[in-house]
Amino acid sequence: VIRYQLILDVQKGINGLKTALQTAFINIALSEMCEAIRCRRYLFYPRKENQDTLAMLGITSEHAFDEMLSLTDQDYYSGPDADWDRPGTPPLWVFKKTIENKWIYIKFKILHKGEDKHLLVISFHIDRQ
C-alpha cells in the first residue's frame, strides 16, 4: 500500500510538472505573439473564411490583432503542433476566444528572423465545433 501511494504521489508530481511546463511554453508563445503585434511584424493570411469572419464581426484585421493581444493561457486549445502543410517550419498554436458572443478559432505561428519575431495568423474564424 505504501509503495502504491508513493507511485501515485510521484505520478501526481510528474503530471503537475508537465502542466507547469506546458503553461510556460504557452506563455512564451503568447509573449512572442504580443511582441510581434506591438512591433507590427505580422501578416493576416487572407483566407476567405478569415475575411468573412472579420466582416461578420464588423472588425478589421487590425482589430483582430488587438483582440489577440488579450489572449491568455486560459484561451489555449492546442500546440505546439507540427505544420504538416509546411514541414520544417515553426509549430502552430491554436487558441479559442469569444468575440461578439461568437467562439473564434485562432491559429498562428511565430516566425523567427534573426532576433525578430514575426506573427503569421493562419486562421481567425468562427469555431466549427
C-alpha positions as CSV (number, residue, x, y, z in Angstrom):
1,V,0.0,0.0,0.0
2,I,2.9,2.4,0.8
3,R,4.6,1.7,-2.5
4,Y,1.3,2.2,-4.4
5,Q,0.8,5.5,-2.6
6,L,4.4,6.5,-3.4
7,I,3.9,5.7,-7.1
8,L,0.7,7.8,-7.1
9,D,2.4,10.7,-5.4
10,V,5.3,10.6,-7.9
11,Q,2.8,10.4,-10.8
12,K,0.9,13.3,-9.4
13,G,4.1,15.3,-9.2
14,I,5.1,14.4,-12.7
15,N,1.7,15.5,-14.0
16,G,2.0,18.8,-12.2
17,L,5.4,19.4,-13.7
18,K,4.0,18.6,-17.2
19,T,1.2,21.1,-16.6
20,A,3.6,23.8,-15.4
21,L,6.0,23.2,-18.4
22,Q,3.1,23.3,-20.9
23,T,1.8,26.6,-19.3
24,A,5.3,28.1,-19.5
25,F,5.6,27.2,-23.2
26,I,2.1,28.6,-23.9
27,N,3.0,31.9,-22.2
28,I,6.3,32.1,-24.1
29,A,4.3,31.7,-27.4
30,L,1.9,34.4,-26.2
31,S,4.7,36.7,-25.3
32,E,6.4,36.3,-28.6
33,M,3.0,36.8,-30.4
34,C,2.4,40.1,-28.4
35,E,5.9,41.3,-29.2
36,A,5.4,40.8,-32.9
37,I,2.0,42.5,-32.8
38,R,3.3,45.5,-30.8
39,C,6.3,45.8,-33.3
40,R,3.8,45.5,-36.2
41,R,5.6,42.4,-37.6
42,Y,2.6,40.4,-38.6
43,L,0.6,39.0,-41.5
44,F,-3.0,38.1,-41.5
45,Y,-3.4,35.2,-44.0
46,P,-6.1,36.4,-46.5
47,R,-8.3,33.3,-46.5
48,K,-12.0,33.8,-47.5
49,E,-13.1,32.2,-44.2
50,N,-11.0,34.7,-42.2
51,Q,-12.2,37.7,-44.2
52,D,-15.9,36.5,-43.9
53,T,-15.5,36.3,-40.1
54,L,-14.0,39.8,-39.9
55,A,-16.9,41.1,-41.9
56,M,-19.5,39.3,-39.8
57,L,-17.9,40.6,-36.6
58,G,-17.6,44.1,-38.1
59,I,-13.9,44.4,-37.4
60,T,-10.7,44.8,-39.4
61,S,-7.6,42.7,-39.2
62,E,-6.1,45.4,-37.1
63,H,-8.9,44.9,-34.6
64,A,-8.3,41.2,-34.7
65,F,-4.7,41.7,-33.7
66,D,-5.9,43.9,-30.8
67,E,-8.2,41.0,-29.7
68,M,-5.2,38.6,-29.9
69,L,-3.2,40.8,-27.5
70,S,-5.7,39.8,-24.8
71,L,-5.2,36.0,-25.3
72,T,-4.2,34.2,-22.2
73,D,-3.2,30.6,-21.4
74,Q,-6.9,30.1,-20.4
75,D,-7.7,30.5,-24.1
76,Y,-5.2,27.8,-25.2
77,Y,-6.6,25.0,-27.3
78,S,-3.6,23.1,-28.8
79,G,0.0,23.4,-29.7
80,P,2.7,23.4,-30.4
81,D,1.6,21.3,-33.4
82,A,3.6,20.4,-36.5
83,D,2.6,22.2,-39.6
84,W,2.0,19.3,-41.9
85,D,1.4,21.6,-44.9
86,R,4.9,23.2,-44.4
87,P,7.2,20.6,-42.9
88,G,10.3,22.1,-41.2
89,T,8.6,25.4,-40.3
90,P,7.8,26.6,-36.8
91,P,4.9,25.0,-34.9
92,L,1.3,26.0,-35.0
93,W,-0.6,27.3,-31.9
94,V,-4.4,27.3,-31.5
95,F,-6.5,29.4,-29.2
96,K,-10.2,30.0,-28.9
97,K,-11.7,33.2,-27.7
98,T,-15.2,34.7,-27.5
99,I,-15.6,37.9,-29.6
100,E,-19.0,39.5,-30.0
101,N,-20.6,36.4,-28.4
102,K,-19.0,34.1,-31.0
103,W,-16.3,31.5,-30.4
104,I,-13.4,32.4,-32.6
105,Y,-10.8,29.8,-33.6
106,I,-7.3,31.4,-33.9
107,K,-4.4,29.6,-35.3
108,F,-0.9,31.2,-35.7
109,K,2.8,30.6,-35.8
110,I,5.8,32.6,-34.7
111,L,8.5,33.0,-37.3
112,H,12.0,33.9,-36.1
113,K,14.0,36.1,-38.4
114,G,17.2,36.9,-36.7
115,E,16.3,38.4,-33.3
116,D,12.9,39.5,-34.6
117,K,9.7,37.5,-34.2
118,H,7.0,37.7,-36.9
119,L,3.4,36.6,-36.5
120,L,1.6,34.7,-39.2
121,V,-2.1,34.3,-38.4
122,I,-3.4,31.4,-40.5
123,S,-6.9,31.1,-39.1
124,F,-9.2,33.6,-37.5
125,H,-12.8,32.3,-38.0
126,I,-15.9,31.1,-36.3
127,D,-15.1,27.9,-34.4
128,R,-16.6,24.8,-36.2
129,Q,-17.0,22.7,-33.1
